Amino acid sequence: MCPVALSVALRGTRASLRLLPVSLTLSVLQLTPGGKAAQAGVGVGDWVLYIDGESTGTMTHIEAQNRIRACGDRLCLTLSR
């Protein structure tokens, strides 16, 4: 069964989530309570499929973290649950 993807746009100076690589897919490990990601509906266990339109399928964990940290005041994530 193919999971449904959810796109989330985060605004602010910092993304408030931690990622965990799971079976070549990046997964949200932890959220900052009350942070922008939590407010936008991101959940622990969500898979991160795209960061600002770029597939995470070939990204390393470090590359994904760096892209999220460098996002400035806007970040668009495509997630799957």
C-alpha positions in Angstrom: 0.0 0.0 0.0 1.4 3.4 -1.0 1.3 6.0 1.8 -0.4 9.4 1.1 2.0 12.3 0.9 1.5 15.6 2.8 3.2 18.8 1.8 4.1 21.2 4.7 5.5 24.7 4.4 7.3 26.0 7.5 8.0 29.7 8.1 10.5 30.9 10.6 14.2 31.1 11.1 14.8 27.5 12.2 13.2 24.1 11.5 12.2 22.3 14.6 12.6 18.7 13.9 15.1 15.9 14.0 15.4 13.2 11.3 16.3 9.6 11.5 17.3 7.6 8.4 15.0 4.5 8.2 15.4 2.0 5.3 16.8 4.6 3.0 13.9 6.9 3.9 14.3 9.9 6.3 11.9 9.8 9.2 11.1 12.4 11.8 12.5 11.3 15.1 11.7 14.2 17.4 9.8 17.5 17.3 10.3 20.7 19.3 7.1 21.0 21.4 5.2 24.0 20.1 7.8 24.5 17.3 7.0 25.4 13.7 7.1 21.8 12.5 4.7 20.6 15.2 2.4 23.6 14.6 2.4 22.7 10.8 1.2 19.2 11.6 4.5 17.3 11.2 4.4 14.2 13.3 7.0 11.8 14.8 7.4 8.9 12.4 6.5 10.9 9.3 8.8 10.1 6.3 10.4 13.1 4.6 10.2 12.5 0.9 11.2 15.9 -0.5 12.9 19.0 1.0 12.1 22.1 -1.0 11.1 20.0 -4.0 14.2 17.8 -4.0 13.9 14.1 -3.4 15.5 12.8 -0.2 15.9 9.3 -1.8 19.5 9.8 -2.5 20.4 12.3 0.3 22.4 11.3 3.3 21.2 12.1 6.7 23.8 14.9 7.0 22.7 16.4 3.6 19.1 16.5 4.6 20.0 18.1 8.0 22.1 20.7 6.2 19.3 21.5 3.7 16.8 22.0 6.5 19.2 24.1 8.6 20.0 26.3 5.5 16.3 26.9 4.7 16.2 30.5 6.0 12.7 31.6 6.9 10.7 29.2 4.6 10.9 25.4 4.2 8.7 23.1 2.1 8.6 19.4 3.1 6.7 16.6 1.4 5.9 14.0 4.0 4.3 10.6 4.1 2.6 8.9 7.1 
